[in-house]
Amino acid sequence: MEPLKDAAIALPPAALRWDWGAVRTVGQFAPSLWRHASSISRLTGAFSKITEGVITDPFIQNWLNLLCFLLSGLPASDTSAAEVAFMFAEWYRPQVALDYPIGGSAGLVDALVRGLQRQGGELWLNAHVEQILVENNCATGVQLRNGKVMRARRAVISNASVWDTLRLLPAGSVSSAFRRKRQATPPCDSFMHLHLGIDATHIRSDLACHYIAVNDWNRGITAAQNVILVSIPSVLDPSLAPEGKHVIHVYTPGNEPYDLWQGLDRRSEAYAQRKQERSEVMWQALERIIPDIRSRCEVTLIGTPLTHERYLRRHRGSYGPAISAAKGLFPTGQTPLAGLFCCGDSTFPGIGLPAVAASGMIVANTLAPLDQHLAMLEDIGVGR
Ligand SMILES: Cc1cc2nc3c(=O)[nH]c(=O)nc-3n(C[C@H](O)[C@H](O)[C@H](O)COP(=O)(O)OP(=O)(O)OC[C@H]3O[C@@H](n4cnc5c(N)ncnc54)[C@H](O)[C@@H]3O)c2cc1C
């Protein structure tokens, strides 16, 4: 992966923007892109193209396939080679560990909010956008559910998923061909979740933060109920649970079919029963790590695709678009509606926090004047 990872970072994502200014910002990296030209050409397309015929050990093949699935929600045959190479570059930088953020997932959110506020931004919670306002064929702001209107100074940027963003666009604001095409983006499957608070008295002393259970490699890593992820972040950061307790998140990563849940009433007996049935694989995976787990639980919450859809407010509780790298790239953040940009996991480069952060940065760059963008690249130490 060594030359491929060097090629994957030859162009910093911070240099990208969705307009002609990219000729200047990306152009400065032409010499290094040229140096890595042969590796770069191998990064286009799916990761499996790189491993085929090279990796013959079945376990390593399976492991890389699993790694791709956890990154993109798709197997190696559909995961971008550039994305995997980029992640290798991250993981194998000196002093880097793939663990868990201090302060839990909220630690990441807090960091983003601090950055936003430092630039004079404001975060409004409980502010459901009912509609994107369009005047004279231009997105000019948003209307909230409580009737409040927010006018945009420069642009409206949506990081809701492609399907959820389309719902916010008034009829006729984009062509029906565009709407149909984007609406047809295939979604990855959804999740089952187990959120537990447990008594950690006399628990095994070698408890780790992360475990992955694969029940049967032969079923394939995308098969429903086959791959189960376990995180016990209070092992690394005791502030995440009261003394003597652990907090555990078990989930089936993007492999729970939404169709099994669609239309079920969340208060019905049938729903409760399905929850018990479909959570069993997660309990069994956890029992392989903590055999007496069921008797230790003080808090037990089971999440389903309907929970995921409702709390994360995502179409079909999906992990994100299932866009195969073998067929094409995620769309850019531009839209045919003037003044409307998109970022997040429905846009290039794709799913996952690093990719999503990059997509937001690229849209911000696009809105910034070119000289300010160039100065920012100098400032963060990547400009030439
Ligand atoms: C269980 C799980 C584990 C994961 N683990 C990792 C990991 O280890 N590493 C990693 O890199 N990635 C991981 N991911 C993927 C990563 O979390 C996502 O790719 C990323 O959060 C997507 O960010 P986003 O901004 O595109 O979308 P979202 O995070 O879904 O943000 C969209 C926001 O829009 C809001 N919204 C929607 N509609 C409206 C509306 N009408 N009005 C106002 N607000 C609205 C939603 O409430 C939501 O807050 C994981 C995902 C899951 C589910």
The ligand as a Tripos MOL2 file, in Angstrom:
@<TRIPOS>MOLECULE
LIG
   53    58     1     0     0
SMALL
NO_CHARGES

@<TRIPOS>ATOM
      1 C1        -23.1630    3.1750   14.1520 C.3       1 LIG1
      2 C2        -22.2780    3.9760   13.2420 C.ar      1 LIG1
      3 C3        -20.9010    3.9150   13.3950 C.ar      1 LIG1
      4 C4        -20.0760    4.6670   12.5690 C.ar      1 LIG1
      5 N1        -18.7270    4.6130   12.7860 N.ar      1 LIG1
      6 C5        -17.9190    5.4110   12.0670 C.ar      1 LIG1
      7 C6        -16.5180    5.4300   12.3470 C.ar      1 LIG1
      8 O1        -16.0230    4.7310   13.2320 O.2       1 LIG1
      9 N2        -15.7380    6.2600   11.5970 N.ar      1 LIG1
     10 C7        -16.2540    7.0510   10.6100 C.ar      1 LIG1
     11 O2        -15.5030    7.7770    9.9880 O.2       1 LIG1
     12 N3        -17.5740    7.0370   10.3260 N.ar      1 LIG1
     13 C8        -18.4240    6.2440   11.0230 C.ar      1 LIG1
     14 N4        -19.7610    6.2250   10.7490 N.ar      1 LIG1
     15 C9        -20.2640    7.0110    9.5940 C.3       1 LIG1
     16 C10       -20.4240    8.4760    9.9250 C.3       1 LIG1
     17 O3        -21.0120    8.5980   11.1940 O.3       1 LIG1
     18 C11       -21.3170    9.1470    8.8670 C.3       1 LIG1
     19 O4        -20.8190    8.8900    7.5680 O.3       1 LIG1
     20 C12       -21.3800   10.6490    9.0860 C.3       1 LIG1
     21 O5        -21.8160   10.9630   10.3950 O.3       1 LIG1
     22 C13       -22.3410   11.2950    8.0890 C.3       1 LIG1
     23 O6        -22.3490   12.6870    8.3160 O.3       1 LIG1
     24 P1        -23.3330   13.6320    7.5270 P.3       1 LIG1
     25 O7        -23.1050   15.0150    8.0430 O.co2     1 LIG1
     26 O8        -23.2370   13.3860    6.0820 O.co2     1 LIG1
     27 O9        -24.8000   13.1140    7.9140 O.3       1 LIG1
     28 P2        -25.5260   13.0900    9.3360 P.3       1 LIG1
     29 O10       -24.5410   12.8270   10.4310 O.co2     1 LIG1
     30 O11       -26.6910   12.1560    9.1630 O.co2     1 LIG1
     31 O12       -26.0340   14.5920    9.5220 O.3       1 LIG1
     32 C14       -27.1810   15.0720    8.8750 C.3       1 LIG1
     33 C15       -27.9050   15.9280    9.8890 C.3       1 LIG1
     34 O13       -29.0040   16.5560    9.2510 O.3       1 LIG1
     35 C16       -30.0670   16.6190   10.1690 C.3       1 LIG1
     36 N5        -31.3220   16.8090    9.4090 N.ar      1 LIG1
     37 C17       -31.9160   15.9570    8.5350 C.ar      1 LIG1
     38 N6        -33.0340   16.5100    8.0450 N.ar      1 LIG1
     39 C18       -33.1260   17.7370    8.6100 C.ar      1 LIG1
     40 C19       -34.0760   18.8130    8.4800 C.ar      1 LIG1
     41 N7        -35.1300   18.7160    7.6830 N.pl3     1 LIG1
     42 N8        -33.8740   19.9300    9.2250 N.ar      1 LIG1
     43 C20       -32.7910   20.0590   10.0350 C.ar      1 LIG1
     44 N9        -31.8700   19.0840   10.1800 N.ar      1 LIG1
     45 C21       -32.0370   17.9410    9.4670 C.ar      1 LIG1
     46 C22       -30.0150   15.2880   10.9040 C.3       1 LIG1
     47 O14       -30.6750   15.3990   12.1550 O.3       1 LIG1
     48 C23       -28.5040   15.1100   11.0540 C.3       1 LIG1
     49 O15       -28.0370   15.6750   12.2600 O.3       1 LIG1
     50 C24       -20.6250    5.4820   11.5600 C.ar      1 LIG1
     51 C25       -22.0210    5.5480   11.3870 C.ar      1 LIG1
     52 C26       -22.8230    4.7940   12.2200 C.ar      1 LIG1
     53 C27       -24.3300    4.9130   12.0520 C.3       1 LIG1
@<TRIPOS>BOND
     1     1     2 1
     2     2     3 ar
     3     2    52 ar
     4     3     4 ar
     5     4     5 ar
     6     4    50 ar
     7     5     6 ar
     8     6     7 ar
     9     6    13 1
    10     7     8 2
    11     7     9 ar
    12     9    10 ar
    13    10    11 2
    14    10    12 ar
    15    12    13 ar
    16    13    14 ar
    17    14    15 1
    18    14    50 ar
    19    15    16 1
    20    16    17 1
    21    16    18 1
    22    18    19 1
    23    18    20 1
    24    20    21 1
    25    20    22 1
    26    22    23 1
    27    23    24 1
    28    24    25 2
    29    24    26 1
    30    24    27 1
    31    27    28 1
    32    28    29 2
    33    28    30 1
    34    28    31 1
    35    31    32 1
    36    32    33 1
    37    33    34 1
    38    33    48 1
    39    34    35 1
    40    35    36 1
    41    35    46 1
    42    36    37 ar
    43    36    45 ar
    44    37    38 ar
    45    38    39 ar
    46    39    40 ar
    47    39    45 ar
    48    40    41 1
    49    40    42 ar
    50    42    43 ar
    51    43    44 ar
    52    44    45 ar
    53    46    47 1
    54    46    48 1
    55    48    49 1
    56    50    51 ar
    57    51    52 ar
    58    52    53 1
@<TRIPOS>SUBSTRUCTURE
     1 LIG1         1 GROUP 0 **** ****
